[in-house]
Amino acid sequence: MSALADWLARQAPAWLDSHPHTPAQRRALLAITRCRTPALGGHLYGCADCAGMDFAYHSCHHRACPRCGGAGTAAWTANQEARLLPVSYFLVTFTLPAELRPAVQGDPALLHDLLFRESAAALQQVAAVPRLLGAELGFVGVLHTWGRQLQHHPHVHFVVPAGGLKGDQWVHSLQPDWLLPVVKLAAVFRRRFEGALRASAPALHAAVPAGTWRGRWVVHSQPAGSGANVVRYLARYVGRTAISDERIVAADDRTVIFRYTNSATQEKQTCTLTADEFLRRYLQHVLPPGQHRVRYFGWMHPAAKRRRLRVETLLEKVIVVRPLLPPPPKWHLQCRQCGAFALIEIATIKPASAVRFCQRTTGPPVTAAG
């Protein structure tokens, strides 16, 4: 059960009828209102112990839905942890200045792509300087568009190994707690981003204040140990939405109160927003259709498998081949009536037709064992 998803489903019809929104935001709200309801269909089960009947409706699997994304996040985390190399890692973050945020909101598909592409290119360009590293980096990036109070704050995190590939050699970073100069990274990123925006969208570029291209941009780099902790930290942005149920203090038809951590003092505080403002902030983080939140660069790119294998060979990484897990037993669902894990699927529930907004069925859903 998700209190946030239930609240969004209740607010969605009135909000969509009275506020401007994009097709992507409408699809997100429609998916949330239909998630785990008869509108998406499901399965009917019978209990072999008590002969009771139970059901489970399908999930929407939309990345803005608070109910969905848990399994995908866990799978992504496990896959990334298995691919970590036996070196230290850094977390490098590129943030767009506030003056560019209106442009991002005007054309998020283009600006997110430019943020990914030019920040990654800045990392490679600076890393290629012989006195700094002189090697090609391989890294994974995760797009993050919200701040702690759900405000618009587009930035991208990169998980970067402390070294790179130079021909048939692995080159370690010059210092264990330092990868590349952040001031130089920011300057290169700013120049590259301005040139790319001017070439791709001259009108958007002209609307940006001229001082934006002369000011100091922010790039942050910090050691991340083995990389495992930072992978788990970023996993929450991969398949999940901008805020979780755990942060919601109270939500009714007028206001929403949620917890956040003050970045300056690291103290826990609460933020109170009207229902309309909360929905506006929540929906501004719905990504354009087809846009990937996670991307891979350098020898971490899917098309660079040979270079990735060369890196693993140079670092003598042990590649573990795990056998496929057997399918779960047929007695893997728990009956809500007797508590036994003895449910068997006996029928398929077809999706309801012509349903725009569907009320959730009362009672907890069927849960999987383990």
N, C-alpha and C positions, 0 to 999 in steps of 0.2 A: 504494500500500500504506500502511496506517496501523497502526503498532504498538499505539497506544492502542485503536483499534477492535477489533483482534484480541484484546487483553487483556480488554476489556469483554465480547466475545462468549464468551470462555472462562469468565469469572467469572459471567456472568449466570444460568445455570441454577441453580447452587447458591445464589447470593445470593437469588434470587426465592423459592426454596423455604424459606429459613430466616430471612428478614427481613421486617418489615412494610413495605408500599410502597403507593403510590397507583396507580390504573389508568393514569394518565398516565405514571408512571415505568415501569410494566410494558410499556406500548406502546413507550416509548422504547427499552428494552433489547431487546425483541423485534425492533424495526426494525433496530437495530444488528447483531443476530446474523444477520439475513436479508439485510443490505445486500450487494449484489454477489455473491450466491450463487444456486444454482438455485431457491431458494424464491421468488424474484421474477421468474424468467424472464430472457430476454435475446435476443441475436441471434447467429446463426452466420454467419461470414464465410469467403469463399474468396479466396486471393491470386491475382491475375492474372499475377504473375511466376513464383512457384515452385509454384503449384497447391496450396499448403499450406492447412490449415483452421485457423480460430481462432474465438474466441467472446468475448463481452462480456456480463456479467450486469448487470441494472438496479440502479440505486442506490435507496435507500429514501427519500431526500430529507427525512428527519426532521431537525429543527433541532438535536437533541442528538447527532447522529451525527458523529464526527470525520472521516469520509470525505467527507461531503456539505457543500454550502453554498458552495464556492468560486466557482462560476459566478454564483450569486445575489448574493454579496457584491460581486463585481467589477461586476455590472450595477448594483447599488444605488449603488456608489461613483461610477461614471461618470454616472449620472443626477443625483445630488446635486451633483457638481462642475459639471455643465452648468447647473444652476439657481442657482448662486451669483451674488449680485448684486455690482456694482462698489462695494462698501462694505467697511469692516472688520467683523469678527465677534467675538463673545464666546462662550466656553464657560461655561455656568452650570449648576452641579450642585447638586441637592437631595438630601440624605441623610436617611433616617429614623433616629432615635436607636435605640440598642441595646435599650431597653426595649420597643420596638414590634416587634422581630423575631419573638418568639413569636406575636404576632397575625398577622403576615404569613405565617408558616408554617402557622397554623391555617386561614386563608382567603386564599390568595395571589391568587385571581381578584379578590376585592373590594379587598383592600389595594393591589394593583398599580394597579388602576383609580383608586382614590382618590389614590395617589401621583402618577400622571400628571395627573389632573384638577385637583387642588387646587394642585399646584406651578405648573402652567401658568396657573391662574386668579390665583395670587399674583403672577406676573410681569406679567400684564395689569393687575391692580389697581394695583400700584405704578407701572407705566409710565404709567397714565392720570392720575397726579397732575401737574397743569400745571407745577409748579416743578421736577419731575424729568425729565419728557419730554412728557407730555400727548398721547400718541399710542398707536395700536394696534400691537402687535408681531406679527410673523409668524415662527414658528420650528418646528424639527423636534426631537423628543425621542426618545431611545434609552434603554430600560430596561436596567439592569445590576444583576445580583443577587449577584455574587460578589466576594470580595476576592482578594488575590494568593495566598493559600494555600487558595483555594476555600471559605473560610468564608462564611456567609450575611451579606451586606452590601448590602441593597437601596437603590439610589439611581437617579436619572434624570439624564441629561445633555441639555442643550438647546443647540442651535447657534442663536445669536440675532444677527441683523444689528444693527449699531450705529445704530439709529434706528427710526422707525415711521411709520405712515400716519395723518395727521390731515386728514380731508376729502379735498381734492385737493392736499395738500401732503405732502412728505416732511420729517420732522423728524429732524435728526441728534442723536446723543447729545451731552450737554453737554461731555464730554471724550473724547479719542481712546482713553484707557486706562481709562475708567470708564463703566459702563452704568447701574447702579442700586445703591442702598445695600443691601448684603447683610444687614445687621442688620435692616433693615425688611422685606426679603424673607423672612427666616427667621421673624420674628414673625408676619407675615401668613400665611405657610404653616402655622405651628403652629396658629393660631386656626382657620383654614379646615379643616385636617385633623381637628382635634378635633371641630368641629361636624359635619363630614360623617360621621365614624366613629360619633359618638353617634346620629345620625339613621339611619344605615344598619345598624349592628350594635350595639345597646345592650349586649349581653352582652360582646362583645369590648372595647368601650370601658370597661366596668366592671372588666375584668381587667387593664387597663393601670395601672401605678402612678400615683397622682395627681401626683407630682412631675414626671412626664414632660411635663405640660402647662404647667409653670411654668419648666422649665429652658430653656436656650439651645439652639436647634436650629442645625444647620450648613448654610449655603448658601455655595458658593464660586463666584466669578466671576473669569475671567481673559481678557485679550485673546487672540484667535485669528487675528490677521492677516487674510488673505483668506478664511479658512475651509476651504481645501483640505486642509491638514494635519490639522485636527481631524475632518473628514469621513472621511479615511482611517483615523484613529485609531479612530473609532466604528464603522467598517465591520466591524471584527473581532467586534463584539458583535451584529451584525444577523443574519447567516446562519450563524454558527459557534457552537461550543459553548464551555464554560467554560475549556478548556485544550487546547493543541495538542500535537502530537507533538514539536515542537521543544523543549518544556520538560521532557519526560520523560527522566530520567537512567537509570532502571532500573525494571523492573516484573516481579514474579514472582507466584506464588500467595499469598505472604504479605505482601509490602510493595510500596509504590510510592514512588519518590524522584523529585521534580521540582524544577526551578529556579524561583525567584521573586526579585523585586527588593524589598529592604527599603525601605518607604516613608519611614522615618526617616533612613536613611543612604545610600539609593540604591545599596547594595551588592548584588551577586548572591549569593544564598544558596540552600541546598537545604532542602526540607521532606520528612521521611520519615513516611509514614502506613501503617497496616495496610491490607490490601486491603479489608476491610470498611468502614473509615472513609473511605478514598478513594472507594469507590462511594457511600457515604452522602452525602458532600459533593458528589460529581459530580451525583447524581440530584436533590438538593434544588434545583438550578437548572433543572430541567425545568419549563417554563411550563405552566399549565393549558391544556387544549384550546381553540383558537380565540382565545387572547389574543395581541394584537399587541405585538411588542417595539418597533416604531417607530410614532410618531403625529405628526400635524401639527396646528398650532394657528394661530389668527388668520388673517391673509390668506395663510398657507401651506397652509391646509386645502384638500383637494380640492374642497369645495363653495364656495370663495371665489375662483374663477378670475378673476372680474372685478376684484376688489380686487388680486389678485396682478398682473394685467396693468396696472392703474393704477400700481402701484409700479414695475414695469419701465419703463413709459413715463416716469414722473417721473425715474427714474435713468438714462434713455436706455440701458438695457441692450440690447445687440444680440442678438436672438433668431435663432439659427442653425438653419435647417431642414436636417437631414441626410437624404439619400436612404436608403432601406432598402438594407441590404447584400445582395448576391446570395447565394443559398444556397451552402454550401461544395461544392466539386467532389466527385464520387463517389469520387475517389481520395484521401480525406482521412484514412484510418486506416492505421496502420503495422503491417505484418506482423512478428510476433515471431520468425519463422523466418529470413526473408531481409533484414528491415529496410526493405523497400520500402514506400512509401505507396501500396499497390495493393490494398487489401481492398475487396471488394464484398459487401454483405449478400445472403445466399442463402437464409436461413431464419430463422424466429422460434422461440425456445426458450420453451415455455409454462412458467408457474410450476409448481413442484413442489407437489403437493397433500399436505395433512396433515403439513407439516413444522413442527415447533416450534422446534428449534434445529438449524442446519445448519452443518456444517464448511465453511470456506473452501476453494475449489479452489486447489491450488498453482500458482505461476507468476504473473507480473505480468499485469494486465489489458491489453486493447487500449488504446492511447493515441492521442489525436487529434493531428494535426500542428499545430504552432504553439502 
